[in-house]
Amino acid sequence: MHRSRVSDSRRTDAVLLLVALVWGSSYLSAQTATSALPVLVVLFARYALSALACLGLVAAGQGKERERGGGFRLWTREEVRAGLPLGLTQAAVLVVETYGVAHTTAANAGLIISLTIVLTPLLDRAGHPGGLPPAFYAAAGVCVLAVGLLMSGNGFHAPRLGDLLMLGAALIRAVHVALVGRLTTGRPIRPLHLTTLQTVIGTALFLPAAAPDLSALVRADSGTWTQLLYLALFCSVFAFLAQTWAVQRTSASRASLLLGTEPIWAAAIGIALGGEHLTPLTALGAMLMVTGTYWGQSVERAHRATQARLLAPAAPTRPIPEGSAPRPPLRP
């Protein structure tokens, strides 16, 4: 049983790391796409293509539902309740982050957005007894320092509009990751249907803003469309599904640390495909990121295990009156 849990935990970690890799690669794809198309058109196309792909997957699964004799509903009430706020926060992250990067240096953008790693545990623990051990925040601090080193090639300067936008993006992303855990864990939510709803919401949000420039999509070349399809199918559909699936099986704090390795993958892909150079500072930052991620992961896992043991004796031992439901234990 213990080995099975360890195997499941490692599988979840691997999925989150793969999501971080895909998101790390999205910077180069987005840069290529936005050099040929307006930002809002790229965001609309990414969401619209994602929505079409998700709706196709849902339609393919409809036959299986009917074969099992069950009814088919595109979205349940629980999925709508979770999908509406998650769709709004995910769209907000993408648009604020995109405009933020355009108005600041990569160094400041990378450092500020990495504050998600620190903000998510604080939001995730809100309303729950106790707090995370100081060692977890020390590990998160190492991750923040690592991102600063990875992005320090362009130097630092006084805060400006882009820095404030990136701060807002970091906060919104932390809210989104925490909400994924709170709104989906322990509830009968189908990740594919939830992701489909998020993409439909994003498409509807960006359509009015992108409408005046949609003709640019017709003139886009095959290379631009390749980047749009990659952003939609891998960086959106796969990543959103995998993130929801993984966060349902772990904590938002741990997920945030693993997803925080995104700058490493971005740097590696930039070096391999974008012609960037690995400096001593970026190499040190990469090592610190790996160290901080796995240190924080082990601290958070041990803390959850301890909390579970402490809460176990508090479970009700007397009979529960008929017609009442047992109170679920607090999630550590």
HELIX and SHEET records of a PDB file:
HELIX    1   1 HIS A    2  THR A   34  1                                  33    
HELIX    2   2 VAL A   39  GLU A   67  1                                  29    
HELIX    3   3 ARG A   77  VAL A  101  1                                  25    
HELIX    4   4 ALA A  106  ILE A  113  1                                   8    
HELIX    5   5 THR A  116  ARG A  125  1                                  10    
HELIX    6   6 PRO A  134  LEU A  150  1                                  17    
HELIX    7   7 SER A  152  ASN A  154  5                                   3    
HELIX    8   8 LEU A  161  THR A  184  1                                  24    
HELIX    9   9 PRO A  191  ALA A  210  1                                  20    
HELIX   10  10 ALA A  211  ASP A  213  5                                   3    
HELIX   11  11 SER A  215  ARG A  219  1                                   5    
HELIX   12  12 SER A  222  ALA A  232  1                                  11    
HELIX   13  13 LEU A  233  PHE A  238  3                                   6    
HELIX   14  14 ALA A  239  VAL A  247  1                                   9    
HELIX   15  15 ALA A  252  LEU A  259  1                                   8    
HELIX   16  16 GLU A  262  LEU A  273  1                                  12    
HELIX   17  17 PRO A  280  LEU A  311  1                                  32    
HELIX   18  18 ALA A  312  ALA A  314  5                                   3    
END                                                                             
